[in-house]
């Protein structure tokens, strides 16, 4: 399983595009996953400017969906360890490897020591994991959009009200 730095040119724009995410955080995650640095910078600034209300709920839901698309409950721990090691090799020391492994294992229903992970580290681990799952799975733009649309729906269903892109 290899994580690769995906080039944005690998996403060809076809005639039928999915509607894409509607929230600022969804758009920021899409720009991050698809390696669109200009969009990422713009949406990151917008999230910071607006306060990113309930943005963490989008990251949490996207992480949940991504993890379950790559792993099944009861997945071999060596497969999870190999995945996080591959993400670390691809993205460097900024990726919190131990925390990411613990969060993945917890998401898959295992007891895992995640209570002491601070919010910033948690969001970083989850974001890198989402990108890593996308890379390993070779998701198309439509598949990325589908994941993010599903994450936005989960966050909304759970009572969160993240900032919509149209509201900025």
ROSE-4610 file (N, C-alpha, C; in Angstrom, 1 decimal, always signed):
// ROSE-4610
residu = [X/X/X/X/X/X/X/X/X/X/X/X/X/X/X/X/X/X/X/X/X/X/X/X/X/X/X/X/X/X/X/X/X/X/X/X/X/X/X/X/X/X/X/X/X/X/X/X/X/X/X/X/X/X/X/X/X/X/X/X/X/X/X/X/X/X/X/X/X/X/X/X/X/X/X/X/X/X/X/X/X/X/X/X/X/X/X/X/X/X/X/X/X/X/X/X/X/X/X/X/X/X/X/X/X/X/X/X/X/X/X/X/X/X/X/X/X/X/X/X/X/X/X/X/X/X/X/X/X/X/X/X/X/X/X/X/X/X/X/X/X/X/X/X/X/X/X/X/X/X/X/X/X/X/X/X/X/X/X/X/X/X/X/X/X/X/X/X/X/X/X/X/X/X/X/X/X/X/X/X/X/X/X/X/X/X/X/X/X/X/X/X/X/X/X/X/X/X/X/X/X/X/X/X/X/X/X/X/X/X/X/X/X/X/X/X/X/X/X/X/X/X/X/X/X/X/X/X/X/X/X/X/X/X/X/X/X/X/X/X/X/X/X/X/X/X/X/X/X/X/X/X/X/X/X/X/X/X/X/X/X/X/X/X/X/X/X/X/X/X/X/X/X/X/X/X/X/X/X/X/X/X/X/X/X/X/X/X/X/X/X/X/X/X/X/X/X/X/X/X/X/X/X/X/X/X/X/X/X/X/X/X/X/X/X/X/X/X/X/X/X/X/X/X/X/X/X/X/X/X/X/X/X/X/X/X/X/X/X/X/X/X/X/X/X/X/X/X/X/X/X/X/X/X/X/X/X/X/X/X/X/X/X/X/X/X/X/X/X/X/X/X/X/X/X/X/X/X/X/X/X/X/X/X/X/X/X/X/X/X/X/X/X/X/X/X/X/X/X/X/X/X/X/X/X/X/X/X/X/X/X/X/X/X/X/X/X/X/X/X/X/X/X/X/X/X/X/X/X/X/X/X/X/X/X/X/X/X/X/X/X/X/X/X/X/X/X/X/X/X/X/X/X/X/X/X/X/X/X/X/X/X/X/X/X/X/X/X/X/X/X/X/X/X/X/X/X/X/X/X/X/X/X/X/X/X/X/X/X/X/X/X/X/X/X/X/X/X/X/X/X/X/X/X]
num = [1/1/1/2/2/2/3/3/3/4/4/4/5/5/5/6/6/6/7/7/7/8/8/8/9/9/9/10/10/10/11/11/11/12/12/12/13/13/13/14/14/14/15/15/15/16/16/16/17/17/17/18/18/18/19/19/19/20/20/20/21/21/21/22/22/22/23/23/23/24/24/24/25/25/25/26/26/26/27/27/27/28/28/28/29/29/29/30/30/30/31/31/31/32/32/32/33/33/33/34/34/34/35/35/35/36/36/36/37/37/37/38/38/38/39/39/39/40/40/40/41/41/41/42/42/42/43/43/43/44/44/44/45/45/45/46/46/46/47/47/47/48/48/48/49/49/49/50/50/50/51/51/51/52/52/52/53/53/53/54/54/54/55/55/55/56/56/56/57/57/57/58/58/58/59/59/59/60/60/60/61/61/61/62/62/62/63/63/63/64/64/64/65/65/65/66/66/66/67/67/67/68/68/68/69/69/69/70/70/70/71/71/71/72/72/72/73/73/73/74/74/74/75/75/75/76/76/76/77/77/77/78/78/78/79/79/79/80/80/80/81/81/81/82/82/82/83/83/83/84/84/84/85/85/85/86/86/86/87/87/87/88/88/88/89/89/89/90/90/90/91/91/91/92/92/92/93/93/93/94/94/94/95/95/95/96/96/96/97/97/97/98/98/98/99/99/99/100/100/100/101/101/101/102/102/102/103/103/103/104/104/104/105/105/105/106/106/106/107/107/107/108/108/108/109/109/109/110/110/110/111/111/111/112/112/112/113/113/113/114/114/114/115/115/115/116/116/116/117/117/117/118/118/118/119/119/119/120/120/120/121/121/121/122/122/122/123/123/123/124/124/124/125/125/125/126/126/126/127/127/127/128/128/128/129/129/129/130/130/130/131/131/131/132/132/132/133/133/133/134/134/134/135/135/135/136/136/136/137/137/137/138/138/138/139/139/139/140/140/140/141/141/141/142/142/142/143/143/143/144/144/144/145/145/145/146/146/146/147/147/147/148/148/148/149/149/149/150/150/150/151/151/151/152/152/152/153/153/153/154/154/154/155/155/155/156/156/156/157/157/157/158/158/158/159/159/159/160/160/160/161/161/161/162/162/162/163/163/163/164/164/164/165/165/165/166/166/166/167/167/167/168/168/168]
x = [+0.9/+0.0/+0.9/+0.8/+1.7/+0.9/+1.3/+0.7/+1.6/+1.0/+1.7/+1.3/+2.2/+1.8/+1.1/-0.2/-1.0/-0.9/-0.8/-0.8/-2.2/-2.5/-3.8/-4.2/-3.2/-3.6/-4.2/-4.1/-4.6/-6.2/-6.7/-8.2/-8.6/-9.1/-9.6/-11.0/-11.3/-12.7/-13.5/-14.5/-15.4/-16.6/-17.5/-18.8/-19.7/-19.8/-20.7/-20.0/-20.1/-19.4/-20.4/-20.0/-20.8/-21.0/-22.0/-22.3/-21.2/-20.5/-19.5/-20.0/-19.0/-19.4/-20.0/-20.8/-21.5/-20.9/-20.1/-19.6/-18.2/-17.8/-16.4/-15.4/-15.7/-14.8/-14.8/-15.9/-15.9/-15.1/-15.2/-14.4/-12.9/-12.6/-11.2/-10.6/-11.4/-10.9/-10.8/-11.7/-11.6/-10.3/-10.0/-8.8/-7.6/-7.6/-6.5/-6.3/-7.4/-7.3/-6.8/-7.3/-7.0/-5.8/-5.1/-3.8/-4.0/-4.9/-5.2/-4.8/-3.5/-3.0/-3.6/-3.9/-4.6/-6.0/-6.7/-8.1/-7.9/-7.0/-6.8/-6.5/-5.6/-5.3/-6.5/-7.2/-8.4/-9.5/-9.8/-10.8/-10.3/-9.0/-8.5/-8.7/-8.4/-8.6/-10.0/-10.9/-12.4/-12.8/-12.3/-12.7/-12.2/-11.0/-10.5/-11.2/-11.6/-12.3/-13.7/-14.4/-15.7/-15.8/-14.7/-14.6/-14.8/-15.1/-15.3/-16.3/-17.5/-18.5/-18.8/-18.6/-18.9/-18.1/-17.0/-16.1/-15.6/-15.2/-14.7/-15.6/-16.9/-17.9/-17.7/-17.4/-17.2/-15.9/-14.9/-13.6/-13.9/-14.6/-14.9/-15.7/-16.7/-17.6/-16.8/-16.0/-15.2/-14.2/-13.6/-12.7/-13.4/-14.6/-15.4/-15.7/-16.2/-16.5/-15.3/-14.2/-13.0/-12.4/-12.3/-11.8/-12.6/-13.9/-14.7/-14.7/-14.4/-14.2/-12.9/-11.9/-10.6/-10.5/-11.0/-10.8/-12.2/-12.2/-13.4/-13.2/-14.2/-14.1/-13.3/-12.4/-11.6/-10.5/-10.1/-9.0/-7.7/-6.9/-5.6/-4.8/-4.3/-3.6/-2.4/-1.8/-0.6/-0.9/-2.1/-2.6/-2.8/-3.3/-3.5/-2.1/-1.3/+0.1/+0.8/+0.7/+1.4/+0.8/-0.5/-1.1/-0.6/-0.6/-0.1/+1.3/+2.1/+3.5/+3.7/+2.9/+2.9/+2.6/+1.5/+1.1/+2.3/+2.9/+4.1/+5.2/+5.5/+6.6/+6.2/+4.9/+4.5/+4.5/+4.0/+3.8/+4.7/+5.6/+6.6/+6.2/+7.1/+7.0/+5.8/+5.2/+4.1/+2.9/+2.8/+1.7/+1.9/+0.9/+1.0/+0.6/+1.6/+1.4/+0.7/+1.1/+0.6/-0.9/-1.1/-2.5/-3.4/-2.9/-3.7/-4.1/-3.1/-3.4/-4.5/-4.3/-5.3/-6.7/-6.8/-8.1/-8.7/-7.9/-8.4/-9.0/-8.2/-8.6/-9.8/-9.9/-11.1/-12.4/-12.2/-13.3/-13.7/-12.8/-13.2/-13.8/-14.0/-14.6/-13.7/-12.4/-11.5/-11.3/-11.0/-10.6/-9.3/-9.1/-7.8/-7.7/-6.4/-6.1/-6.2/-7.3/-7.5/-7.9/-8.2/-8.8/-7.8/-6.5/-5.5/-5.0/-5.6/-5.2/-5.9/-5.1/-5.6/-6.3/-7.2/-8.1/-7.3/-6.2/-5.4/-4.8/-4.2/-3.5/-4.5/-5.7/-6.8/-7.2/-7.4/-7.9/-6.8/-5.5/-4.4/-4.3/-4.4/-4.3/-5.5/-6.7/-7.8/-7.7/-7.3/-7.1/-6.1/-4.9/-3.9/-4.5/-5.2/-5.7/-6.7/-7.6/-8.5/-7.8/-6.8/-6.0/-5.3/-4.7/-4.1/-5.0/-6.2/-7.2/-7.6/-7.7/-8.0/-6.9/-5.7/-4.5/-4.4/-4.6/-4.5/-5.6/-6.8/-7.9/-8.0/-7.1/-7.1/-8.4/-9.0/-10.3/-10.3/-11.3/-11.6/-12.1/-12.2/-12.9/-14.3/-15.0/-16.4/-16.4/-15.5/-15.5/-15.1/-14.2/-13.9/-15.1/-15.8/-17.0/-18.1/-18.2/-19.3/-19.0/-17.7/-17.3/-17.7/-17.3/-17.5/-19.0/-19.8/-21.2/-21.8/-21.4/-21.9/-21.5/-20.2/-19.8/-20.6/-20.9/-21.7/-23.1/-23.7/-25.0/-25.0/-23.9/-23.8/-23.7/-22.8/-22.7/-24.0/-24.7/-26.0/-27.0/-27.0/-27.9/-27.6/-26.3/-25.9/-26.1/-26.8/-27.2/-26.2/-25.2/-24.2/-24.7/-24.2/-24.6/-23.4/-22.6/-21.3/-21.6/-20.6/-20.8/-20.8/-21.9/-22.0/-21.1/-20.6/-19.8/-20.6/-21.8/-22.7/-22.9/-22.6/-22.9/-21.7/-20.6/-19.5/-19.4]
y = [-1.2/+0.0/+1.2/+2.0/+3.2/+4.5/+5.4/+6.8/+7.5/+8.2/+9.0/+10.4/+11.3/+12.7/+12.8/+13.0/+13.1/+14.5/+14.5/+15.7/+16.2/+17.5/+17.9/+17.7/+17.5/+17.2/+15.9/+15.0/+13.7/+13.7/+14.8/+14.9/+15.7/+14.9/+15.5/+16.0/+17.1/+17.6/+17.0/+16.3/+15.7/+16.5/+16.1/+16.8/+16.8/+15.7/+15.6/+15.7/+16.8/+17.0/+16.8/+16.3/+16.2/+17.6/+17.8/+19.2/+19.6/+18.7/+19.1/+19.5/+19.7/+20.1/+21.5/+21.7/+23.0/+23.9/+23.3/+24.0/+24.5/+25.6/+26.0/+24.9/+24.2/+23.1/+22.0/+21.7/+20.7/+21.1/+22.4/+22.9/+22.9/+23.3/+23.3/+21.9/+20.9/+19.5/+19.0/+19.4/+19.0/+19.6/+20.8/+21.5/+20.8/+20.4/+19.7/+18.3/+17.5/+16.2/+16.2/+17.1/+17.2/+18.0/+18.4/+19.2/+20.4/+21.2/+22.5/+23.6/+24.0/+24.9/+26.3/+26.8/+28.2/+28.1/+27.1/+27.0/+26.7/+25.9/+25.6/+26.8/+27.7/+28.9/+29.8/+29.9/+30.8/+30.3/+29.0/+28.5/+28.4/+28.2/+28.2/+29.6/+30.7/+32.0/+32.3/+31.8/+32.0/+31.3/+30.1/+29.3/+30.1/+30.6/+31.4/+32.7/+33.4/+34.7/+34.5/+33.4/+33.2/+32.5/+32.0/+31.2/+29.7/+29.3/+27.9/+27.2/+27.8/+27.3/+25.8/+25.0/+23.5/+22.9/+23.4/+22.8/+21.5/+21.4/+20.2/+19.0/+19.2/+18.1/+17.6/+18.4/+17.9/+17.1/+17.5/+16.7/+15.4/+15.4/+14.2/+13.2/+13.7/+12.8/+12.3/+13.2/+12.7/+11.7/+11.8/+10.8/+9.5/+9.6/+8.4/+7.6/+8.3/+7.7/+7.1/+7.9/+7.5/+6.2/+6.2/+5.1/+3.8/+3.9/+2.8/+2.3/+3.2/+2.8/+2.1/+2.3/+1.6/+0.4/+0.5/-0.6/-1.1/-2.4/-2.9/-3.1/-3.2/-3.5/-4.8/-4.8/-6.0/-6.1/-5.0/-5.1/-5.4/-6.1/-6.5/-5.2/-5.2/-4.1/-3.7/-4.8/-4.5/-3.7/-3.9/-3.2/-1.7/-1.4/-0.1/+0.6/-0.1/+0.4/+0.7/-0.2/+0.0/+1.3/+1.4/+2.6/+3.9/+4.0/+5.2/+5.4/+4.4/+4.5/+5.0/+4.6/+5.1/+6.6/+6.9/+8.3/+9.2/+8.7/+9.4/+9.6/+8.5/+8.6/+9.6/+9.7/+10.6/+12.0/+12.3/+13.7/+14.2/+13.3/+13.8/+13.8/+14.4/+14.4/+15.2/+16.0/+16.8/+15.9/+14.7/+13.7/+13.0/+13.2/+12.6/+11.1/+10.3/+8.9/+8.1/+8.2/+7.4/+7.8/+9.1/+9.6/+9.2/+9.2/+8.8/+7.3/+6.5/+5.1/+4.8/+5.5/+5.4/+5.8/+6.9/+7.4/+6.5/+5.9/+4.9/+3.7/+3.2/+2.0/+2.3/+3.5/+3.8/+3.9/+4.5/+4.6/+3.2/+2.2/+0.8/+0.0/+0.7/+0.0/-0.5/-0.3/-0.8/+0.2/-0.3/+0.6/+1.2/+2.5/+3.1/+4.3/+4.7/+5.8/+7.1/+7.7/+9.0/+10.2/+9.9/+11.0/+12.1/+11.9/+13.0/+13.6/+13.3/+13.9/+15.3/+16.4/+17.7/+17.9/+18.9/+19.1/+19.4/+20.2/+20.5/+19.3/+18.5/+17.2/+16.3/+16.2/+15.3/+15.7/+17.0/+17.5/+17.2/+17.4/+17.2/+15.7/+14.9/+13.4/+13.0/+13.5/+13.1/+13.6/+14.8/+15.4/+14.6/+14.4/+13.6/+12.2/+11.6/+10.3/+10.3/+11.3/+11.4/+11.5/+12.3/+12.5/+11.1/+10.5/+9.2/+8.1/+8.1/+7.1/+7.4/+8.7/+9.1/+8.6/+8.9/+8.5/+7.0/+6.2/+4.8/+4.2/+4.8/+4.4/+5.0/+5.9/+6.5/+7.1/+7.9/+8.5/+9.5/+9.5/+10.6/+11.8/+12.9/+14.1/+13.8/+13.0/+12.7/+11.9/+11.0/+10.2/+11.0/+12.0/+12.9/+13.7/+14.3/+15.1/+14.2/+13.0/+12.1/+11.9/+11.7/+11.5/+12.8/+14.0/+15.2/+15.6/+15.3/+15.5/+14.6/+13.4/+12.5/+13.0/+13.5/+14.0/+15.2/+16.1/+17.3/+16.8/+15.8/+15.3/+14.7/+14.0/+13.4/+14.5/+15.5/+16.6/+17.3/+17.5/+18.2/+17.3/+16.1/+15.1/+15.1/+15.2/+15.2/+16.5/+17.5/+18.7/+19.9/+19.7/+20.8/+21.6/+22.8/+23.8/+24.5/+23.7/+24.3/+25.5/+26.4/+27.5/+27.1/+27.5/+27.2/+28.2/+27.7/+28.6/+29.8/+29.6/+30.7/+31.8/+31.5/+32.5/+33.4/+33.2/+34.1/+35.2]
z = [+0.0/+0.0/+0.0/-1.0/-1.1/-1.2/-0.4/-0.5/-1.5/-2.4/-3.3/-3.3/-3.6/-3.8/-5.1/-5.0/-6.2/-6.9/-8.2/-8.9/-9.3/-9.2/-9.4/-10.9/-11.8/-13.2/-13.4/-12.4/-12.5/-12.5/-12.1/-12.1/-13.3/-14.3/-15.5/-15.3/-15.8/-15.7/-16.9/-16.5/-17.5/-17.7/-18.6/-18.8/-17.7/-16.9/-15.8/-14.5/-13.8/-12.5/-11.4/-10.3/-9.1/-8.6/-7.8/-7.3/-6.3/-5.7/-4.8/-3.4/-2.5/-1.1/-1.1/-0.1/+0.0/+1.1/+2.0/+3.2/+2.9/+3.7/+3.5/+3.9/+4.9/+5.3/+4.3/+3.7/+2.7/+1.5/+1.1/+0.0/+0.3/+1.6/+2.0/+2.0/+2.5/+2.4/+1.0/+0.1/-1.3/-1.9/-1.6/-2.2/-1.6/-0.4/+0.3/-0.3/-0.4/-1.0/-2.4/-3.2/-4.7/-5.0/-3.9/-4.1/-5.0/-4.5/-5.2/-4.3/-4.3/-3.2/-3.3/-4.4/-4.5/-3.8/-4.2/-3.6/-2.1/-1.7/-0.3/+0.5/+0.0/+0.7/+0.8/-0.3/-0.3/+0.7/+0.7/+1.6/+3.1/+3.3/+4.6/+5.2/+4.4/+4.9/+5.2/+4.4/+4.6/+5.9/+6.1/+7.3/+8.5/+8.5/+9.6/+9.8/+8.7/+8.7/+9.3/+9.0/+9.5/+10.8/+11.2/+12.5/+12.3/+11.1/+10.8/+11.7/+11.8/+12.8/+12.4/+13.4/+13.2/+12.2/+11.8/+10.7/+11.2/+12.4/+13.0/+12.7/+12.7/+12.5/+11.1/+10.1/+8.8/+8.7/+9.4/+9.4/+10.1/+11.2/+11.9/+11.1/+10.4/+9.6/+8.4/+7.7/+6.6/+7.0/+8.2/+8.7/+8.9/+9.5/+9.8/+8.5/+7.5/+6.2/+5.6/+5.5/+4.8/+5.5/+6.8/+7.5/+7.2/+7.2/+7.0/+5.5/+4.6/+3.2/+3.0/+3.8/+3.6/+4.5/+5.7/+6.7/+7.1/+7.6/+8.2/+9.7/+10.4/+11.9/+12.0/+12.9/+13.1/+12.1/+11.4/+10.4/+11.2/+10.5/+11.0/+11.4/+12.7/+13.2/+12.4/+11.8/+11.0/+9.7/+9.2/+8.0/+8.4/+9.5/+10.0/+10.2/+10.9/+11.2/+9.9/+8.9/+7.6/+6.9/+7.0/+6.4/+7.0/+8.3/+9.0/+8.7/+8.6/+8.3/+6.9/+6.0/+4.6/+4.5/+5.3/+5.3/+5.9/+6.9/+7.5/+6.5/+5.8/+4.8/+3.7/+3.3/+2.2/+2.7/+3.9/+4.3/+5.4/+5.9/+6.8/+8.3/+9.1/+10.5/+11.1/+10.3/+10.7/+11.0/+10.4/+10.6/+11.9/+12.8/+14.1/+14.1/+13.8/+13.5/+14.6/+15.8/+16.9/+17.2/+17.1/+17.4/+16.2/+15.0/+13.9/+14.0/+14.3/+14.5/+15.6/+16.7/+17.8/+17.4/+16.6/+16.2/+15.2/+14.3/+13.3/+14.1/+15.0/+15.8/+16.6/+17.2/+17.9/+17.0/+15.8/+14.8/+14.4/+14.4/+14.0/+15.2/+16.3/+17.4/+18.5/+18.4/+19.4/+20.5/+21.7/+22.7/+22.4/+22.5/+22.1/+22.9/+23.2/+24.1/+23.3/+23.2/+22.4/+23.3/+24.6/+25.4/+25.6/+25.5/+25.8/+24.5/+23.4/+22.1/+22.0/+21.9/+21.8/+20.5/+20.5/+19.3/+18.0/+18.1/+16.9/+16.3/+17.2/+16.8/+16.2/+16.8/+16.3/+14.9/+14.7/+13.4/+12.3/+12.7/+11.8/+11.4/+12.4/+12.2/+11.3/+11.6/+10.8/+9.3/+9.2/+7.8/+7.0/+7.6/+6.8/+6.5/+7.4/+7.2/+6.0/+6.0/+4.9/+3.5/+3.5/+2.3/+1.9/+2.9/+2.7/+2.2/+2.7/+2.3/+0.8/+0.5/-0.9/-1.8/-1.4/-2.3/-2.5/-1.4/-1.5/-2.4/-2.3/-3.0/-4.4/-4.7/-6.0/-6.4/-5.4/-5.7/-6.8/-7.5/-8.5/-7.8/-8.5/-8.0/-7.5/-8.3/-8.0/-6.7/-6.5/-5.3/-4.1/-4.3/-3.2/-2.8/-3.9/-3.6/-2.9/-3.4/-2.7/-1.3/-0.9/+0.5/+1.3/+0.7/+1.4/+1.5/+0.5/+0.6/+1.6/+1.7/+2.8/+4.1/+4.3/+5.6/+6.0/+5.0/+5.3/+5.8/+5.2/+5.6/+7.0/+7.3/+8.6/+9.7/+9.4/+10.4/+10.6/+9.5/+9.7/+10.4/+10.1/+10.8/+12.3/+12.6/+14.0/+14.7/+14.1/+14.7/+14.5/+13.7/+13.5/+12.3/+12.3/+11.2/+10.7/+9.9/+9.4/+8.4/+8.4/+7.5/+6.0/+5.3/+3.9/+3.1/+2.0/+1.2/+0.7/+0.4/-0.1/+0.9/+2.2/+3.3/+3.5/+2.7/+2.9/+2.0]
